[in-house]
C-alpha cells in the first residue's frame, strides 16, 4: 500500500534527542564480508526507505561498493544502492522481467575516507512525477540526481521475496569496504533524513538522533550492531520484526567502536598506497621494489594535550623490507612518499629529522626479529616529547620539534625499498580495536577519559585520537 510522505519538522526540543551510536560494523572487501537475508514473502516493492551511516575504506574501485543489493536471479537487472566506480551514489530500481528499469546517480562524489556520511534513500515508484520516484539525502541535504534510466511505475527488486545482501552483490562481487552503522529499512513507508538526524545548532554539523515515530512494516529492519557477544548477535534486527541477517566472512572483531558519534583515526589510502585493508587499519601487501612507500593517519595530532596510539608489526611471508619507520611527519599533499618520518622509531634508532637527537635502542621489531611486536607512541605536545614502546616497554623519549601554527603532524608508517611481493601484516590501532583484527586478545584498556580500546594502558593523561 502506498503511503503519503510527510516531512518531519525538527524543533529545538526534538533536536535534543541526539543519541550516541555504540558500534559500527566493519566490511573488508578482501574477505568478501557481507550480511544476507531472504524474506519469506515480498513486501512493498515500490515504496521503501533505507537509512545508514557509512565510513568508506577503499575508494576509486574497479567495481561498485554495495550497501544494499536484491536480485531474483532471473535477469541482469538488480536493485542496488551503491557507490559507483566514480564514487557517486547510485540507486538501481532493477527489474524482474529482464527489462531495463530506473537508475540514478548523484552529481556529487563521496571520497572523504576520514568522515562518516549519513545516507537516506527514499523510493516511491508510484509517484506521478518520474524524477521524484527516488530521492537521496546525504548528511541531511537532498542530492541532485542524474537519471541514466527513468524510473518506472513498477515493482523494483528491493523488498522482493529473494536474497538481500548488505555489503556485496551475489556474495563475491562489488564488495563494500569500510564501516556501516545504524541501518534502518522501512517497508511501505517513506521517511526523509530529518527522522534520523539533525543539524547541531552550535556547529552546523549533521548529527545522529534518537529515531522515533517510524513504522518498519513487515520486511523492515534495524541493525545497530551493538551486541558483540557473538557474530550472530551482532546481526540481530532491533526493529521488533525479528528480520535478522546472517553474516558471511565476518567475525566478532568486525563490531567496532568507531562510529558517527565518535570517529576514530584510520590510515589513509589517498597517497597512492594501495595496500590498506580492514577499514584502513591494516597494511598487508607490498609489491613495489622501486622506492619508498608511506601512509598517514586521517586525523592530525592536536596542538596541545597528550595522545597515544599503537601498531602491530609482523612480516607474514616472502620478501624483506630494508627499513620500517614508525613516527610522525607533516601531511603529504601529493602522491609522493616519505623516505622516513620526521620523528621516528626504527629497528635500531629513535631520531628526529635534523639528527639533533639520536637514541640507540636494543630492540629490533621487523624482518623476523622481535616480532610480532606491538609498538606504542605516546606524545606530550605540551612539553614536546615523544615516547616509543615495544610490547609496553619504553624504548626511549625524544624531543618533538615545534611546528608553526600552519603546520601539523600526522602519524606516519613508512619504509624504504623492499623486495617485490613482500607480504606484510602491519596493523594500526588508534583506540577502536585492541585485537588488531582478531590477531591478539582484547586489551580492554581505555584512555584518560575512559574512551577507546587499547592493548596496553596508555600512559597517564594520554587520550585516543578520535573526535571526542
C-alpha positions in Angstrom: 0.0 0.0 0.0 1.4 3.4 -1.0 1.9 5.8 1.9 1.7 9.5 2.0 5.1 11.1 2.5 5.2 13.6 5.3 8.4 15.6 6.2 9.4 15.5 9.9 9.7 19.0 11.3 12.8 19.5 13.6 12.3 21.8 16.5 14.8 22.8 19.2 13.2 20.3 21.6 13.3 17.4 19.2 16.9 18.2 18.3 17.8 17.5 21.9 17.1 13.8 21.1 20.6 13.3 19.8 21.9 9.9 20.7 25.1 8.0 20.9 25.9 5.2 18.5 27.5 2.4 20.3 29.0 0.4 17.5 29.5 0.1 13.8 30.3 -2.9 11.6 33.5 -3.2 9.5 33.3 -4.7 6.0 36.6 -5.8 4.3 36.4 -6.2 0.6 39.4 -8.6 0.5 37.4 -11.0 2.6 34.1 -10.6 0.7 32.5 -9.9 4.1 28.8 -9.1 3.9 25.4 -9.8 5.5 22.4 -11.6 3.9 18.7 -12.3 4.5 15.9 -13.7 2.4 12.4 -12.5 3.3 9.7 -15.2 3.4 7.5 -13.0 1.3 7.6 -9.8 -0.8 6.9 -6.5 0.9 6.1 -3.2 -0.9 8.5 -3.2 -3.8 7.5 0.3 -4.8 7.7 2.2 -1.5 10.5 1.9 1.0 13.3 3.8 2.8 16.9 2.9 3.5 18.9 4.9 6.0 22.5 4.2 7.1 25.7 5.8 8.3 28.8 5.0 6.2 32.5 5.5 6.5 34.4 4.4 3.4 37.6 2.4 3.3 38.8 2.0 -0.3 37.6 4.4 -2.9 38.0 4.7 -6.7 37.5 0.9 -7.0 37.1 -1.0 -10.3 33.7 -2.3 -9.1 30.8 -0.7 -7.3 30.8 -0.6 -3.4 27.5 -2.1 -2.5 25.4 -1.1 0.6 22.2 -3.0 -0.3 21.5 -5.5 -3.1 18.5 -7.5 -4.1 18.2 -9.9 -7.0 15.8 -12.6 -8.0 18.2 -14.4 -10.3 16.0 -14.2 -13.5 17.7 -11.2 -15.2 20.7 -9.0 -15.2 18.9 -6.1 -13.5 19.4 -5.7 -9.8 18.0 -3.5 -7.1 21.1 -1.8 -5.7 22.2 1.1 -3.5 26.0 1.6 -4.0 28.9 3.8 -4.7 29.9 3.5 -8.4 33.4 3.4 -9.7 33.4 7.2 -9.8 32.4 7.4 -6.1 28.9 8.7 -6.8 25.9 7.2 -5.0 23.9 5.1 -7.4 20.3 3.7 -7.0 19.1 0.9 -9.3 15.4 0.0 -9.5 16.1 -3.3 -11.2 13.5 -5.4 -12.8 12.3 -9.0 -12.6 11.3 -9.3 -16.2 14.7 -8.5 -17.8 13.7 -5.0 -18.9 15.9 -2.1 -18.0 14.4 -0.1 -15.2 15.3 3.1 -13.3 18.9 4.1 -12.5 20.1 7.4 -11.0 23.4 8.7 -9.7 24.3 11.7 -7.6 26.2 14.5 -9.3 28.3 14.7 -6.1 31.2 12.4 -5.4 31.9 11.0 -1.9 35.7 10.4 -1.4 36.3 11.6 2.2 37.6 8.4 3.8 38.0 10.2 7.2 34.3 11.1 7.5 31.0 9.4 8.3 28.3 10.0 5.7 24.6 9.7 6.6 22.8 8.4 3.6 19.0 8.1 3.2 17.3 6.7 0.0 13.5 7.1 -0.5 11.8 5.0 -3.2 8.3 5.7 -4.3 8.0 4.2 -7.8 4.3 5.0 -8.0 4.9 8.8 -7.7 3.3 10.6 -10.7 6.5 12.5 -11.3 9.2 10.2 -12.6 12.0 12.3 -11.3 10.5 12.1 -7.7 10.4 8.4 -7.6 13.8 8.2 -5.9 15.3 10.8 -3.5 18.7 10.7 -2.0 19.9 12.6 1.1 23.5 12.9 2.3 24.1 14.5 5.7 20.6 15.9 5.6 20.9 17.5 2.2 18.8 16.3 -0.8 21.2 15.4 -3.6 20.9 16.4 -7.2 20.5 13.2 -9.3 21.3 12.4 -12.9 18.8 9.8 -14.3 20.6 7.4 -16.6 17.3 5.5 -17.0 13.9 6.8 -15.9 12.2 5.0 -13.0 9.0 3.2 -14.0 5.8 2.8 -12.0 6.6 -0.9 -11.5 8.0 -3.1 -8.8 11.7 -2.9 -8.2 13.9 -5.7 -6.9 14.5 -4.4 -3.4 11.9 -5.8 -0.9 11.1 -8.8 -3.1 11.0 -12.3 -1.7 14.6 -13.2 -2.6 18.0 -12.7 -1.1 19.0 -9.2 0.1 22.7 -8.5 0.8 24.3 -5.7 2.8 27.9 -5.1 1.6 28.0 -7.3 -1.6 26.4 -8.4 -4.8 25.9 -12.2 -5.0 28.5 -12.7 -2.2 31.6 -12.1 -4.2 31.1 -9.0 -6.4 31.1 -5.3 -5.8 32.1 -5.6 -2.2 31.8 -2.6 0.1 34.9 -1.7 2.0 34.7 0.4 5.2 32.1 0.8 8.1 28.4 0.9 8.4 26.2 1.9 11.4 22.6 2.4 12.3 20.9 0.8 9.3 17.2 1.2 9.0 14.9 -0.2 6.3 11.1 0.6 6.2 8.7 -1.5 4.1 5.9 0.6 2.6 6.9 3.9 4.3 8.9 7.0 3.3 10.9 9.0 5.8 13.3 11.8 5.0 16.7 12.4 6.6 15.2 14.5 9.4 13.8 11.4 11.1 17.3 10.0 11.5 19.5 13.1 12.1 19.5 16.8 12.8 21.8 19.8 12.3 23.5 20.7 15.5 23.0 24.4 16.1 26.3 25.2 17.7 28.5 23.6 15.0 26.2 23.3 11.9 27.2 19.6 11.7 24.7 16.8 10.8 24.3 14.6 13.8 22.6 11.2 14.6 19.4 11.5 16.7 17.3 9.1 18.6 15.0 7.6 16.0 11.3 7.7 16.9 8.0 7.8 15.2 8.7 5.4 12.2 6.9 2.2 11.2 9.1 -0.5 9.8 6.5 -2.6 8.0 6.6 -6.4 7.5 10.1 -6.7 6.0 11.6 -3.7 7.7 14.6 -4.0 9.9 17.0 -2.0 12.1 20.6 -3.1 12.6 22.6 -1.3 15.3 25.4 -3.9 15.6 25.6 -3.2 19.4 25.6 -6.7 20.8 29.1 -8.1 20.0 28.8 -11.1 22.3 28.7 -13.3 19.1 28.8 -12.8 15.4 25.2 -13.9 15.2 24.0 -11.4 17.8 25.8 -8.6 16.0 23.4 -9.0 13.1 20.1 -9.1 15.1 17.2 -7.0 13.9 16.3 -4.4 16.6 13.1 -3.3 14.9 10.9 -5.8 16.7 10.3 -7.8 13.5 13.0 -10.4 14.0 14.3 -9.9 10.5 17.8 -10.9 11.4 20.7 -11.1 9.0 23.3 -13.8 8.6 27.0 -12.9 8.5 29.3 -14.2 5.8 33.1 -14.0 6.1 32.8 -11.8 9.2 33.8 -12.1 12.9 33.1 -10.5 16.2 36.1 -8.2 15.9 34.3 -6.5 13.0 31.9 -4.9 15.6 33.7 -1.6 16.1 33.5 1.4 18.4 34.4 3.7 15.5 31.0 5.4 15.0 29.5 8.6 13.7 29.3 9.9 17.3 33.0 9.1 18.0 35.0 9.0 14.8 38.5 7.4 15.2 41.5 8.0 13.1 42.5 5.4 10.5 45.2 5.4 7.9 44.6 7.0 4.5 45.0 5.4 1.1 44.9 8.8 -0.6 48.7 9.0 -1.1 48.6 6.2 -3.7 49.5 3.4 -1.2 47.0 0.7 -2.2 47.9 -2.0 0.3 45.5 -0.9 3.1 42.6 -3.1 4.2 40.4 -3.9 7.2 38.8 -0.4 7.4 42.2 1.2 6.6 43.7 -0.3 9.7 46.0 -3.0 8.1 48.8 -2.8 5.6 49.2 -6.3 4.3 50.7 -6.3 0.8 53.8 -4.6 -0.7 54.6 -5.2 -4.4 56.9 -2.5 -5.5 60.7 -2.6 -5.2 61.2 0.7 -6.9 61.1 3.1 -4.0 59.8 4.0 -0.5 56.2 4.0 0.5 54.3 5.6 3.3 50.8 6.1 4.7 49.5 8.5 7.3 46.6 8.9 9.7 43.4 10.7 8.8 43.4 12.9 11.9 46.2 15.4 12.7 48.0 15.5 16.1 46.3 18.2 18.1 48.3 21.3 19.1 48.1 20.5 22.8 47.5 17.6 25.2 48.7 14.1 25.4 48.0 11.4 22.8 48.6 7.7 22.3 48.2 5.0 19.6 49.5 1.6 18.8 50.6 -0.6 15.9 51.3 -4.3 15.5 54.1 -5.3 13.1 54.7 -8.8 11.7 56.0 -10.0 8.4 53.9 -12.9 7.2 55.5 -14.2 4.1 58.1 -13.6 1.3 60.4 -10.7 0.7 62.0 -8.2 3.0 61.7 -4.6 3.8 65.0 -2.8 4.2 63.7 -0.4 6.9 60.4 0.3 8.5 59.6 3.6 10.3 57.0 4.3 13.0 56.7 8.0 13.8 55.4 11.5 12.9 55.6 13.7 9.8 53.7 16.6 8.2 51.0 15.7 5.8 52.0 14.7 2.2 49.6 16.5 -0.1 50.7 14.7 -3.3 51.2 11.1 -4.3 54.9 11.4 -3.3 56.1 9.2 -0.4 58.2 9.9 2.6 61.6 8.2 2.9 61.2 8.4 6.7 59.0 10.3 9.1 60.5 13.4 10.7 60.4 11.9 14.1 60.7 8.1 14.1 61.5 4.8 15.7 63.1 2.1 13.6 64.8 -1.2 14.4 67.9 0.4 15.9 67.4 4.1 16.4 65.0 6.8 17.6 65.7 10.0 15.7 64.4 13.3 14.6 64.8 14.8 11.1 67.6 17.2 11.8 69.6 14.5 13.7 69.9 16.7 16.7 68.8 13.7 18.8 69.7 10.1 18.1 68.8 7.4 20.7 70.2 3.9 20.1 67.9 1.2 21.5 68.4 -2.6 21.6 65.1 -4.0 20.3 64.6 -5.0 16.7 60.9 -5.3 15.5 60.8 -6.4 11.9 62.5 -8.7 9.3 61.8 -11.6 11.7 63.4 -10.1 14.8 61.4 -9.0 17.8 58.1 -9.7 16.0 55.2 -9.9 16.4 55.6 -6.6 18.2 53.0 -4.1 19.4 54.6 -0.6 19.3 53.2 2.3 21.2 53.6 6.0 20.6 52.9 8.4 23.5 53.1 12.1 22.7 53.0 15.0 25.1 52.5 18.1 22.9 52.6 20.5 25.9 56.2 19.6 26.6 57.2 18.5 23.1 58.2 14.9 23.8 57.5 11.6 22.0 58.0 8.2 23.8 58.2 4.9 21.9 57.3 1.5 23.3 57.9 -2.1 22.3 55.4 -4.5 23.8 54.8 -2.0 26.6 58.5 -1.5 27.4 59.7 2.1 27.0 62.5 2.3 24.3 63.2 6.0 24.5 61.9 9.5 24.6 62.8 12.2 22.1 62.0 15.9 21.6 59.2 16.7 19.2 60.3 19.6 17.1 57.9 22.6 17.3 55.9 23.4 14.2 54.4 26.7 13.1 50.7 27.3 13.6 50.0 26.4 10.0 51.8 23.1 10.2 50.5 19.7 11.5 52.0 16.4 12.5 50.3 13.1 11.4 51.2 9.6 12.5 53.2 8.0 9.7 54.1 4.5 8.6 56.9 4.4 6.1 59.5 2.0 4.6 62.5 2.1 2.3 62.6 0.0 -0.9 61.6 -3.6 -0.2 61.5 -6.8 -2.1 58.9 -7.3 -4.8 55.8 -9.1 -3.5 56.8 -8.6 0.1 54.0 -9.9 2.3 53.4 -7.8 5.4 51.0 -7.7 8.3 51.2 -4.3 9.8 48.1 -3.2 11.7 47.2 0.0 13.4 45.0 0.9 16.5 44.0 4.4 17.4 41.7 3.0 20.1 39.0 1.3 18.1 40.2 -2.3 18.1 42.8 -3.7 20.5 42.6 -7.2 18.9 44.2 -5.8 15.7 41.5 -7.6 13.7 41.4 -10.7 15.9 45.1 -11.4 15.9 45.6 -10.9 19.7 43.4 -11.0 22.8 41.5 -7.8 23.6 43.3 -5.4 25.9 40.2 -3.5 27.2 42.3 -0.5 28.2 40.9 3.0 27.8 42.4 6.4 27.7 42.3 9.0 30.4 38.7 9.9 29.6 37.5 6.2 29.6 37.4 6.2 25.8 38.8 3.6 23.4 40.1 0.0 23.4 43.9 -0.3 23.6 46.1 -3.4 24.1 48.2 -1.7 26.6 47.2 1.0 29.1 48.1 4.5 27.7 50.5 6.5 29.9 48.8 8.8 32.5 46.7 11.5 31.0 47.0 10.3 27.3 44.0 10.3 25.0 42.8 8.4 21.9 43.0 10.1 18.6 39.3 10.4 17.9 36.6 13.1 17.5 35.8 13.0 21.2 
